[in-house]
Amino acid sequence: MKKTIPIVLIAFSAALWGIIAIFVRKLTSLGLTPMEIVAVRVVTAAVLLTLIGIVKYRGHLKISLTDVPLFIGTGICSIVLFNWCYFSAINQMNLSIAVILLYTAPAFVTVLSYFFLKEKMDSVKLISVTGTILGCVLIAGISVTDTATISAAGLLTGLGAGFGYALYSIFGKFALKKYSPFTVTLYTFIVAAVTLLPITGLWRKGSVLVSGDVLLYGIGLGLFPTVIAYLCYTKGLEKVESSKAAIIATVEPVIATLLSVLLYGEGFGIIQAIGSSIILLSVLLINLPKGSFSKIQKEKASIDLD
């Protein structure tokens, strides 16, 4: 049971990330730009986490100045970089391509974890990473005509989004060696907020931000797919390899796709169903007990010999 809790936490965090469209679409309709929405997200999260820390986790508020680079890694190199690259990619190419490039993250995490965290690179991980990327391609409905829209700059920024997305798992793993999940999440968003506020000049929309719907959806965005999601993901990351966590988190596009069907009446065909199934199977594969895959292969070989 204890082994499944971190996996459930990561999957739950991915499910919360999958509902982000509810808040983003509403805030966009209310006049906020994509980067202003990101700023609202990180600033709201930083404020909420600080209040929670003061009330309940005062002992988790202290960090060493020598460890600030870790939170620059999670806050700027990950949160800020991946959001900036992702929105830039969306403006340079079809959305479906941008989504696929973002979800190269598990591949980046697997490679970076091998070099920096000394995590093993095995056939199960490689198959699972391949499966999640293929599943995302099918869900996004990528076609030959879509690929024709890719420029060199768009490709680089799209891959930058996947790389930045991946860095949270790497820097977060190092930070967790010294700090609690709450501390890591708190300072990630404080650093991201301090960086994005001057870039977006969000304070110039003060009157808009405190209006009814903007305030409601802004708090919702900062709370559910941000504070709760990142706390759950970071807590799960304590006990799960970064490469596995990144693969589990790819249930996010599955949830987002189902949400788009249920709430917005968007299309969901056989191709999307196959893609979703491949992702879920890849997640199940990476979480099989150690040796299970090899055992299955051996049993299959023995059956073939018979």
C-alpha positions as CSV (number, residue, x, y, z in Angstrom):
1,M,0.0,0.0,0.0
2,K,2.8,2.4,0.9
3,K,4.4,1.9,-2.5
4,T,1.2,2.8,-4.3
5,I,0.5,6.0,-2.5
6,P,3.3,8.0,-4.2
7,I,2.1,6.7,-7.6
8,V,-1.5,7.7,-6.8
9,L,-0.3,11.2,-5.7
10,I,1.6,11.7,-9.0
11,A,-1.4,10.5,-11.1
12,F,-3.7,12.7,-9.1
13,S,-1.5,15.7,-9.7
14,A,-1.5,14.9,-13.4
15,A,-5.3,14.7,-13.3
16,L,-5.4,18.2,-11.7
17,W,-3.1,19.5,-14.4
18,G,-5.5,18.1,-16.9
19,I,-8.3,20.4,-15.8
20,I,-6.2,23.5,-16.3
21,A,-8.1,24.4,-19.5
22,I,-11.2,25.2,-17.5
23,F,-9.4,28.1,-15.8
24,V,-7.2,29.1,-18.7
25,R,-10.1,29.4,-21.2
26,K,-12.2,31.4,-18.8
27,L,-9.4,33.8,-17.9
28,T,-8.6,34.2,-21.6
29,S,-12.2,35.1,-22.4
30,L,-12.0,37.7,-19.6
31,G,-9.1,39.5,-21.4
32,L,-5.9,38.1,-19.9
33,T,-3.0,37.2,-22.2
34,P,-1.4,33.7,-21.9
35,M,1.7,35.0,-20.0
36,E,-0.5,37.1,-17.7
37,I,-2.4,33.9,-16.9
38,V,0.9,32.1,-16.1
39,A,1.8,35.1,-13.8
40,V,-1.6,34.9,-12.1
41,R,-1.0,31.2,-11.6
42,V,2.4,31.4,-10.0
43,V,1.7,34.6,-8.0
44,T,-1.5,33.2,-6.6
45,A,0.3,29.9,-5.8
46,A,3.1,31.7,-4.0
47,V,0.7,33.8,-1.9
48,L,-1.4,30.7,-0.9
49,L,1.7,28.6,-0.1
50,T,3.2,31.4,2.0
51,L,0.0,31.8,4.0
52,I,-0.2,28.0,4.5
53,G,3.4,28.0,5.6
54,I,2.9,30.8,8.1
55,V,-0.2,29.1,9.6
56,K,0.9,25.5,9.6
57,Y,4.5,24.9,8.4
58,R,6.6,27.6,10.0
59,G,9.5,25.1,10.5
60,H,9.6,24.5,6.7
61,L,10.1,28.2,5.7
62,K,13.8,28.4,6.3
63,I,16.3,27.6,3.5
64,S,20.0,28.0,3.1
65,L,21.2,30.8,0.7
66,T,23.6,28.2,-0.9
67,D,20.5,26.2,-2.0
68,V,18.8,29.1,-3.8
69,P,20.2,27.7,-7.2
70,L,18.0,24.6,-6.7
71,F,14.9,26.8,-6.6
72,I,16.1,28.9,-9.5
73,G,16.2,25.5,-11.2
74,T,12.6,24.6,-10.3
75,G,11.2,28.1,-10.5
76,I,12.9,29.8,-13.5
77,C,14.5,27.0,-15.5
78,S,11.4,24.8,-15.2
79,I,8.2,26.8,-14.5
80,V,9.1,30.0,-16.3
81,L,11.1,28.5,-19.1
82,F,8.6,25.8,-20.0
83,N,5.6,28.2,-19.9
84,W,7.4,30.8,-22.1
85,C,8.6,28.2,-24.6
86,Y,5.2,26.5,-24.7
87,F,3.3,29.6,-25.4
88,S,5.9,30.7,-27.9
89,A,5.6,27.4,-29.7
90,I,1.8,27.6,-29.8
91,N,2.3,31.0,-31.6
92,Q,4.7,29.5,-34.1
93,M,3.0,26.2,-35.1
94,N,-0.1,24.1,-34.8
95,L,-1.3,23.4,-31.3
96,S,-1.1,19.6,-31.8
97,I,2.7,19.8,-32.6
98,A,3.3,22.1,-29.6
99,V,1.6,19.5,-27.3
100,I,3.7,16.7,-28.7
101,L,6.9,18.6,-28.2
102,L,5.9,19.5,-24.7
103,Y,5.4,15.8,-23.9
104,T,8.9,14.9,-24.9
105,A,9.5,15.7,-21.2
106,P,9.5,12.0,-20.1
107,A,12.3,11.3,-22.6
108,F,14.3,14.2,-21.3
109,V,13.7,13.2,-17.7
110,T,14.8,9.6,-18.4
111,V,18.1,10.7,-20.0
112,L,18.8,13.4,-17.4
113,S,18.0,11.1,-14.6
114,Y,20.5,8.5,-16.0
115,F,23.3,11.1,-16.0
116,F,22.6,13.2,-13.0
117,L,20.6,11.0,-10.6
118,K,22.2,7.7,-11.6
119,E,18.8,6.1,-12.3
120,K,18.9,2.9,-14.4
121,M,18.1,3.0,-18.1
122,D,16.3,-0.2,-18.9
123,S,14.0,-1.6,-21.7
124,V,10.8,-1.0,-19.6
125,K,11.5,2.7,-19.3
126,L,12.4,3.0,-23.0
127,I,9.3,1.2,-24.1
128,S,7.1,3.3,-21.7
129,V,8.6,6.6,-22.9
130,T,8.1,5.6,-26.5
131,G,4.5,4.6,-25.7
132,T,3.7,7.8,-24.0
133,I,5.1,9.9,-26.8
134,L,3.2,7.8,-29.4
135,G,0.0,8.1,-27.3
136,C,0.3,11.9,-27.2
137,V,0.9,12.0,-31.0
138,L,-2.4,10.0,-31.5
139,I,-4.4,12.1,-28.9
140,A,-3.2,15.4,-30.6
141,G,-4.3,14.0,-34.0
142,I,-1.0,15.0,-35.6
143,S,-0.9,14.7,-39.4
144,V,1.5,15.2,-42.3
145,T,0.0,18.6,-43.0
146,D,0.7,19.6,-39.4
147,T,4.4,18.8,-39.6
148,A,4.8,21.1,-42.6
149,T,4.1,24.1,-40.2
150,I,7.2,23.4,-38.1
151,S,10.1,25.9,-38.4
152,A,13.5,25.5,-36.9
153,A,12.7,28.2,-34.2
154,G,9.4,26.6,-33.5
155,L,11.0,23.1,-33.1
156,L,13.6,24.5,-30.7
157,T,11.1,26.4,-28.5
158,G,8.8,23.4,-28.5
159,L,11.6,21.1,-27.4
160,G,12.6,23.8,-24.9
161,A,9.1,23.5,-23.4
162,G,9.6,19.7,-22.9
163,F,13.1,20.3,-21.5
164,G,11.9,22.9,-19.1
165,Y,9.0,20.7,-18.0
166,A,11.4,17.9,-17.4
167,L,13.8,20.0,-15.2
168,Y,11.3,20.2,-12.3
169,S,11.7,16.5,-11.8
170,I,15.5,16.8,-11.8
171,F,16.0,19.9,-9.7
172,G,13.1,18.9,-7.5
173,K,14.8,15.5,-6.8
174,F,18.0,17.2,-5.6
175,A,16.0,19.7,-3.5
176,L,14.1,16.9,-1.8
177,K,17.3,15.5,-0.4
178,K,17.4,18.5,1.9
179,Y,13.9,20.0,2.1
180,S,10.3,18.8,2.5
181,P,7.9,18.8,-0.5
182,F,6.2,21.8,0.9
183,T,9.4,23.9,1.1
184,V,10.4,22.8,-2.5
185,T,7.0,23.8,-3.8
186,L,6.8,27.1,-1.9
187,Y,10.2,28.4,-3.0
188,T,9.6,27.2,-6.6
189,F,6.6,29.5,-6.9
190,I,8.1,32.4,-5.0
191,V,11.1,32.4,-7.4
192,A,8.8,32.0,-10.4
193,A,6.5,34.8,-9.2
194,V,9.4,37.2,-8.5
195,T,10.6,36.5,-12.1
196,L,7.3,36.8,-13.9
197,L,5.8,39.9,-12.1
198,P,8.3,42.4,-13.7
199,I,8.2,40.6,-17.1
200,T,4.4,40.7,-17.4
201,G,3.7,44.0,-15.4
202,L,0.6,42.2,-13.9
203,W,0.0,44.9,-11.4
204,R,-1.2,47.2,-14.2
205,K,-4.3,45.1,-14.4
206,G,-5.1,45.4,-10.7
207,S,-8.7,46.5,-11.2
208,V,-9.3,43.6,-13.6
209,L,-7.7,41.0,-11.3
210,V,-10.0,41.8,-8.3
211,S,-13.2,41.7,-10.3
212,G,-15.6,38.8,-9.6
213,D,-14.9,36.1,-12.2
214,V,-11.2,36.9,-12.7
215,L,-10.6,36.7,-8.9
216,L,-12.6,33.4,-8.6
217,Y,-10.9,31.6,-11.5
218,G,-7.5,33.1,-10.7
219,I,-7.7,31.6,-7.2
220,G,-9.0,28.3,-8.6
221,L,-6.1,28.2,-11.1
222,G,-3.5,28.9,-8.3
223,L,-5.1,26.4,-5.9
224,F,-6.2,23.2,-7.8
225,P,-3.9,22.6,-10.8
226,T,-1.0,24.5,-9.1
227,V,-0.7,24.4,-5.3
228,I,-2.4,21.1,-4.7
229,A,-1.1,19.5,-7.9
230,Y,2.6,20.4,-7.3
231,L,2.4,19.5,-3.7
232,C,1.1,16.1,-4.6
233,Y,3.6,15.6,-7.4
234,T,6.6,16.7,-5.3
235,K,5.5,14.5,-2.4
236,G,5.2,11.5,-4.8
237,L,8.6,12.4,-6.3
238,E,10.2,11.7,-2.9
239,K,9.6,8.0,-3.3
240,V,9.4,7.5,-7.1
241,E,12.2,7.8,-9.6
242,S,12.1,11.0,-11.6
243,S,11.9,9.1,-14.9
244,K,8.9,7.0,-13.7
245,A,7.2,10.1,-12.3
246,A,7.4,11.8,-15.6
247,I,5.9,8.9,-17.4
248,I,3.0,8.6,-14.8
249,A,2.3,12.3,-15.3
250,T,1.5,11.8,-19.0
251,V,-2.0,10.8,-17.9
252,E,-2.5,14.6,-18.0
253,P,-3.4,14.7,-21.8
254,V,-5.7,11.8,-21.3
255,I,-7.6,13.7,-18.6
256,A,-7.5,16.9,-20.7
257,T,-8.9,15.1,-23.7
258,L,-11.8,13.5,-21.8
259,L,-12.5,16.9,-20.2
260,S,-12.6,18.6,-23.6
261,V,-15.2,16.0,-24.7
262,L,-17.4,16.2,-21.6
263,L,-17.4,20.0,-21.1
264,Y,-16.7,21.5,-24.5
265,G,-18.1,18.8,-26.9
266,E,-14.9,18.5,-28.8
267,G,-14.2,15.4,-30.9
268,F,-12.9,12.1,-29.6
269,G,-12.4,9.4,-32.2
270,I,-10.9,6.0,-32.4
271,I,-7.4,7.4,-32.9
272,Q,-7.6,9.4,-29.6
273,A,-9.0,6.4,-27.8
274,I,-6.0,4.3,-29.0
275,G,-3.6,7.0,-28.0
276,S,-5.2,7.2,-24.5
277,S,-5.0,3.5,-24.1
278,I,-1.3,3.4,-25.1
279,I,-0.5,6.1,-22.5
280,L,-2.4,4.2,-19.8
281,L,-0.7,0.9,-20.7
282,S,2.7,2.6,-20.7
283,V,2.0,4.0,-17.2
284,L,0.9,0.5,-16.0
285,L,4.0,-1.1,-17.5
286,I,6.4,1.3,-15.7
287,N,4.7,0.5,-12.4
288,L,4.8,-3.3,-12.7
289,P,6.7,-4.9,-9.8
290,K,10.4,-5.3,-10.5
291,G,11.2,-8.3,-12.6
292,S,7.6,-8.7,-13.9
293,F,8.4,-7.7,-17.4
294,S,11.3,-10.1,-17.6
295,K,9.2,-12.8,-16.1
296,I,6.5,-12.2,-18.8
297,Q,9.1,-12.3,-21.5
298,K,10.5,-15.6,-20.2
299,E,7.1,-17.2,-19.9
300,K,6.3,-16.1,-23.5
301,A,9.6,-17.6,-24.7
302,S,8.8,-20.9,-22.9
303,I,5.3,-21.0,-24.5
304,D,6.8,-20.3,-27.9
305,L,9.3,-23.2,-27.5
306,D,6.5,-25.6,-26.5
